Amino acid sequence: MAIDKDVVEGFEILGLLGEGGMGTVYKAKDKNSEQLVALKILNENGLSLPDAKERFSREYELLTQINHPSVVKAYKYCNSNGHYYLSMELIEGQTLEAFLEKTQPNIYEVLDIAIAIAQALEAVHKQNIIHRDIKPGNIFIAKSHEGKDRIVIGDFGIARRLNILTDNDFVTLGAIIGSHIYMSPEHVEGKELTPASDVYELGILLYQLLVGTVPFIENKQYHVLFRKLNDQLLPMSKFGVKVPIELEKFILGEMLNRDPKKRPQNGTETLKRLLEIKENLTTGHTQPILVENSEMPEDISNFRKIDITAVVFELIGFSNEWCQELSPARIAFILQNWYQLIREAVSNNKGTIDRCISDRVITVFGYPEKLSCDSEDFSAEFALRAAEDFSNALSIFNDIYKLHLQPRIAIASGNAIVGHVIGDNLPTSFQGRVFGKTISLLKVDADCTFRLNLETYSKVSKLNKLNQTRVFNQVTTAQGDCAYLMWLR
C-alpha cells in the first residue's frame, strides 16, 4: 500500500523497510522528537480483516508493558486520515532469518542467541504475555555502537495475555494463526497456550540454529502439522553436527516435548538451563560429542549428509494478471510444456525433480545417482548442462508457438540432508540451506538467465577450466554472498 509522505500526521516517511500480511513497515522520522522510528501501518489486507484493528492496538498495549533491551519498544499508536499506525524502535541491523541465509553460527554463538531470546521471553512472560510467533523472521540482530550486537524480539502482532484467548486467536478465515513450522503441538490442536508454547517455538529455532534446517519440511502446511503431532524428531547428530549431549537432550527431550507440562514452563526456567549448559561447556564439564548413529531409531537411519547441486527453474512474469489475459487451456498448455521441458533436461543430465511449486521447479543433482566415482564436483557440471539444455529447448518452443517465455535459473552447490521420511508420499526428502541459497540467487536484480553461487562456480571452473561458451560476471547478493551471472555466447 503506497503511502504519501504527508498522510501520516507527525511523521516523515523516509523509506520502505518491509511488508507483511497485515502491515507495511516504513522507516520514518517523528517530526516532534526528530527520532528515527519504524512506522508500522495497517495495509489494505489488514484493514479488511474483522479483528485486525483490535490486534494492532493490542500489540501497542502489550509492548508498552514490557521494558527489556531484547524486546522492541513501542512509542505511539494513532489513527490518522484512515490509517492505523504504530511507531516503534527502529532496529538497525538484520533479521536472524537473513543472518542464517549466509552464516552458520558456532555453538557459542547459538547459545548466546538463545540466551538473549530466553531473557526477552522471561520479561514477556513475567507480564503474563505469550508471543506465539517466535521464529527467525521476528528476531532482529541490532547493530550496536559499542561493538556487541543486540538480539531483539519483534512483531507482537499475535501476542496475547494469558487466559484471554478467543477462537479467533487460533483461526482466522480457515487458517491457523502463527507460523506452522515453529508452532507448538497444542497450538496446532487449538488447545490452551501457555509460556511453555513459546518455549517450544524457541526449541525449534534452536534446532534450526544448530543443524541448519527445521525438523519438519513439507510441501503442504497440513503435512508439517501432522508430522509435528505424530513423527519423531531427528537427533541432531544425524545431521553430522557436533552438539553437546546435555544441550541436545534439553532441546529434544524438554523444550520440544509434545507435552507442555514436561517442558520448561517459561522464559525464566529456560534461561536458567541454557546458562547452566553454557557454563558447563565453557568450563569443560561437557563436551560437544557426536552421538553414535547406533542410538538412533531405525525409521530415520536412512538420512545422510551429502554434497549436492540444487537448481531452481523460475518462470518470469507468471502472475495472476498475466494468467487473466490467457484462457485456462492456454495456461495449462504453457505450464505442461514448461514442466516437460525441465523434466527432459534434468533427466537427461542425471538429475532428480524434487518438487514443483507454481512457477518454480526445484531439482537436485548428485543424488541418488553418484555422478563420478572420483569427484562430487560433477553434480555442478551436470546441473549447469541441464540448465543450458532447458534454456535452448525453451527458445525453440518459443519460436514454434510464438511465445516469449523467459526463465530465471539459480544453481547452488552445498551440503544437504537427504533420505526418506516414513509416511511421506515423496520418495526422498531434501533439507538444507543450499535451497535458501538458490532463492537468494533468484532475487539478484539482473537481466540474466543463469545465476550460480560461489561453490558451483568453483566446481565448474575446476572441471572444465570455464567452457568457452560461458561468460561470467561476478556480483553480490542482497545477503552479501558472492554470485556469478552467466551468459551463453
FENBELSUL-V791849 format. One record per residue. N is the residue number from 1. RES is the residue in one small letter. SS is DSSP state (A for helix, B for strand, O for the rest). PHI is phi in whole degrees, 0 to 359 (999 if undefined). BURIAL is + if it has 9 or more other ideal C-beta (glycine too) atoms within 8 Angstrom, else -. Layout:
BEGIN
n:res:ss:phi:burial
N:RES:SS:PHI:BURIAL
N:RES:SS:PHI:BURIAL
END
This chain:
BEGIN
n:res:ss:phi:burial
1:m:O:999:-
2:a:O:287:-
3:i:O:238:+
4:d:O:292:-
5:k:O:297:-
6:d:O:254:-
7:v:O:283:-
8:v:O:263:+
9:e:O:298:-
10:g:O:90:-
11:f:B:228:+
12:e:B:252:-
13:i:B:285:+
14:l:B:252:-
15:g:B:170:-
16:l:B:273:-
17:l:B:257:-
18:g:B:177:-
19:e:B:227:-
20:g:O:232:+
21:g:O:294:-
22:m:O:247:+
23:g:B:225:+
24:t:B:243:+
25:v:B:249:+
26:y:B:241:+
27:k:B:277:+
28:a:B:215:+
29:k:B:238:+
30:d:B:287:+
31:k:O:293:-
32:n:O:281:-
33:s:O:263:-
34:e:O:65:-
35:q:O:277:-
36:l:B:282:-
37:v:B:222:+
38:a:B:262:+
39:l:B:253:+
40:k:B:264:+
41:i:B:242:+
42:l:B:296:+
43:n:O:273:+
44:e:A:299:-
45:n:A:296:-
46:g:A:296:+
47:l:A:295:+
48:s:A:279:-
49:l:O:277:+
50:p:O:298:-
51:d:O:251:-
52:a:A:294:+
53:k:A:295:+
54:e:A:295:-
55:r:A:298:+
56:f:A:297:+
57:s:A:292:+
58:r:A:291:+
59:e:A:302:+
60:y:A:295:+
61:e:A:300:-
62:l:A:291:+
63:l:A:295:+
64:t:O:291:-
65:q:O:265:-
66:i:O:245:+
67:n:O:236:-
68:h:O:206:+
69:p:O:297:-
70:s:O:259:+
71:v:B:235:+
72:v:O:301:+
73:k:O:268:-
74:a:B:250:+
75:y:B:251:+
76:k:B:217:-
77:y:B:227:+
78:c:B:213:-
79:n:B:237:-
80:s:B:231:+
81:n:O:54:-
82:g:O:82:-
83:h:B:255:+
84:y:B:264:+
85:y:B:219:+
86:l:B:226:+
87:s:B:265:+
88:m:B:224:+
89:e:B:303:+
90:l:O:275:-
91:i:O:266:+
92:e:O:272:-
93:g:B:163:-
94:q:B:213:-
95:t:B:282:+
96:l:A:298:+
97:e:A:300:+
98:a:A:294:+
99:f:A:299:+
100:l:A:288:+
101:e:A:292:+
102:k:A:233:+
103:t:O:221:-
104:q:O:251:-
105:p:O:293:-
106:n:O:277:-
107:i:A:300:+
108:y:A:288:-
109:e:A:294:-
110:v:A:300:+
111:l:A:296:+
112:d:A:297:+
113:i:A:296:+
114:a:A:296:+
115:i:A:295:+
116:a:A:296:+
117:i:A:293:+
118:a:A:296:+
119:q:A:298:+
120:a:A:295:+
121:l:A:295:+
122:e:A:301:+
123:a:A:294:+
124:v:A:295:+
125:h:A:291:+
126:k:A:294:-
127:q:O:266:+
128:n:O:58:-
129:i:B:241:+
130:i:B:241:+
131:h:O:280:+
132:r:O:74:+
133:d:O:209:+
134:i:O:282:+
135:k:O:201:+
136:p:A:303:+
137:g:A:291:-
138:n:A:255:+
139:i:B:250:+
140:f:B:246:+
141:i:B:252:+
142:a:B:273:+
143:k:O:290:-
144:s:O:243:-
145:h:O:290:-
146:e:O:273:-
147:g:O:99:-
148:k:O:248:-
149:d:O:292:-
150:r:B:242:+
151:i:B:274:+
152:v:B:227:+
153:i:B:273:+
154:g:O:237:+
155:d:O:52:+
156:f:O:262:+
157:g:O:298:+
158:i:O:244:+
159:a:O:294:+
160:r:B:216:+
161:r:B:283:-
162:l:O:300:+
163:n:O:65:-
164:i:O:234:-
165:l:O:235:-
166:t:O:244:-
167:d:A:301:-
168:n:A:293:-
169:d:A:287:-
170:f:O:256:+
171:v:B:224:+
172:t:B:227:-
173:l:O:52:-
174:g:O:82:-
175:a:B:243:-
176:i:B:290:+
177:i:O:282:+
178:g:O:123:+
179:s:O:262:-
180:h:O:298:+
181:i:O:292:+
182:y:O:257:+
183:m:O:294:+
184:s:O:284:+
185:p:A:303:+
186:e:A:292:+
187:h:A:293:+
188:v:A:301:+
189:e:O:274:-
190:g:O:74:-
191:k:O:271:-
192:e:O:297:-
193:l:O:259:+
194:t:O:223:+
195:p:A:305:+
196:a:A:296:+
197:s:A:291:+
198:d:A:295:+
199:v:A:297:+
200:y:A:300:+
201:e:A:298:+
202:l:A:296:+
203:g:A:297:+
204:i:A:298:+
205:l:A:297:+
206:l:A:298:+
207:y:A:303:+
208:q:A:295:+
209:l:A:298:+
210:l:A:278:+
211:v:A:262:+
212:g:O:101:+
213:t:O:206:+
214:v:O:280:+
215:p:O:297:-
216:f:O:238:+
217:i:O:233:-
218:e:O:218:+
219:n:O:292:-
220:k:O:246:-
221:q:A:301:-
222:y:A:293:-
223:h:A:293:+
224:v:A:298:+
225:l:A:296:+
226:f:A:297:-
227:r:A:294:+
228:k:A:298:+
229:l:A:272:+
230:n:A:235:-
231:d:O:272:+
232:q:O:274:-
233:l:O:288:-
234:l:O:289:+
235:p:O:301:+
236:m:A:297:+
237:s:A:298:+
238:k:A:294:+
239:f:A:270:+
240:g:O:77:-
241:v:O:256:+
242:k:O:265:-
243:v:O:238:+
244:p:O:306:+
245:i:A:303:+
246:e:A:300:+
247:l:A:288:+
248:e:A:297:+
249:k:A:295:+
250:f:A:294:+
251:i:A:289:+
252:l:A:287:+
253:g:A:274:-
254:e:A:243:+
255:m:A:299:+
256:l:O:257:+
257:n:O:294:+
258:r:O:295:-
259:d:O:272:-
260:p:A:300:+
261:k:A:288:-
262:k:A:264:-
263:r:O:266:+
264:p:O:304:+
265:q:O:277:-
266:n:O:194:+
267:g:A:297:+
268:t:A:297:+
269:e:A:294:+
270:t:A:296:+
271:l:A:300:+
272:k:A:301:-
273:r:A:292:+
274:l:A:295:+
275:l:A:295:+
276:e:A:297:-
277:i:A:296:+
278:k:A:296:+
279:e:A:297:+
280:n:A:296:+
281:l:A:291:+
282:t:A:292:-
283:t:A:271:-
284:g:O:85:-
285:h:O:282:-
286:t:O:220:+
287:q:O:238:-
288:p:O:287:-
289:i:O:265:-
290:l:O:278:+
291:v:O:291:+
292:e:O:295:-
293:n:A:296:-
294:s:A:295:-
295:e:A:276:-
296:m:O:266:+
297:p:O:300:-
298:e:A:296:-
299:d:A:287:-
300:i:A:237:+
301:s:O:285:-
302:n:O:273:-
303:f:O:280:+
304:r:B:211:-
305:k:B:260:-
306:i:B:223:+
307:d:B:265:+
308:i:B:228:+
309:t:B:236:+
310:a:B:260:+
311:v:B:234:+
312:v:B:246:+
313:f:B:260:+
314:e:B:239:+
315:l:B:273:+
316:i:O:289:-
317:g:O:83:-
318:f:O:284:-
319:s:O:210:-
320:n:A:298:-
321:e:A:296:-
322:w:A:296:+
323:c:A:294:+
324:q:A:295:-
325:e:O:275:-
326:l:O:240:+
327:s:O:285:-
328:p:A:305:-
329:a:A:294:-
330:r:A:293:-
331:i:A:298:+
332:a:A:298:-
333:f:A:297:-
334:i:A:296:+
335:l:A:293:-
336:q:A:300:-
337:n:A:286:+
338:w:A:303:+
339:y:A:294:+
340:q:A:296:-
341:l:A:296:+
342:i:A:293:+
343:r:A:302:+
344:e:A:295:+
345:a:A:297:+
346:v:A:290:+
347:s:A:297:-
348:n:A:293:-
349:n:O:245:+
350:k:O:64:-
351:g:B:258:+
352:t:B:229:+
353:i:B:283:+
354:d:B:272:+
355:r:B:196:-
356:c:B:242:-
357:i:B:231:-
358:s:O:55:-
359:d:O:270:-
360:r:B:239:+
361:v:B:238:+
362:i:B:257:+
363:t:B:232:+
364:v:B:226:+
365:f:B:236:+
366:g:O:107:+
367:y:O:205:+
368:p:O:276:-
369:e:O:271:-
370:k:O:289:-
371:l:O:277:+
372:s:O:205:-
373:c:O:285:-
374:d:O:258:-
375:s:O:206:-
376:e:O:277:+
377:d:O:296:+
378:f:A:294:+
379:s:A:300:+
380:a:A:292:+
381:e:A:295:+
382:f:A:295:+
383:a:A:298:+
384:l:A:293:+
385:r:A:297:+
386:a:A:298:+
387:a:A:297:+
388:e:A:293:+
389:d:A:299:+
390:f:A:296:+
391:s:A:301:+
392:n:A:294:-
393:a:A:295:+
394:l:A:294:+
395:s:A:298:-
396:i:A:294:-
397:f:A:300:+
398:n:A:299:+
399:d:A:296:-
400:i:A:292:-
401:y:A:256:-
402:k:O:55:-
403:l:O:247:-
404:h:O:227:-
405:l:O:291:+
406:q:O:237:-
407:p:B:262:+
408:r:B:233:+
409:i:B:237:+
410:a:B:250:+
411:i:B:233:+
412:a:B:226:+
413:s:B:256:+
414:g:B:167:+
415:n:B:276:+
416:a:B:213:+
417:i:B:261:+
418:v:B:234:+
419:g:B:162:+
420:h:O:248:+
421:v:O:271:+
422:i:O:300:-
423:g:O:91:-
424:d:O:276:+
425:n:O:284:-
426:l:O:277:+
427:p:O:294:-
428:t:O:221:+
429:s:B:249:+
430:f:B:248:+
431:q:B:224:-
432:g:O:158:+
433:r:O:287:+
434:v:A:300:+
435:f:A:288:+
436:g:A:296:+
437:k:A:294:+
438:t:A:295:+
439:i:A:294:+
440:s:A:298:+
441:l:A:294:+
442:l:A:297:+
443:k:O:277:-
444:v:O:299:+
445:d:O:280:-
446:a:O:203:-
447:d:O:275:-
448:c:O:211:+
449:t:O:284:+
450:f:B:259:+
451:r:B:229:+
452:l:B:239:+
453:n:B:277:+
454:l:A:301:+
455:e:A:297:+
456:t:A:295:+
457:y:A:302:+
458:s:A:296:-
459:k:A:294:+
460:v:A:294:+
461:s:A:293:+
462:k:A:289:-
463:l:A:280:+
464:n:A:238:-
465:k:O:51:-
466:l:O:62:-
467:n:O:313:-
468:q:O:295:-
469:t:O:275:-
470:r:B:250:+
471:v:B:242:-
472:f:B:245:+
473:n:B:223:+
474:q:B:277:-
475:v:B:224:+
476:t:B:238:-
477:t:O:283:+
478:a:O:297:-
479:q:O:272:-
480:g:O:89:-
481:d:O:278:+
482:c:B:280:-
483:a:B:227:+
484:y:B:234:+
485:l:B:275:+
486:m:B:231:+
487:w:B:242:+
488:l:B:258:+
489:r:O:294:-
END
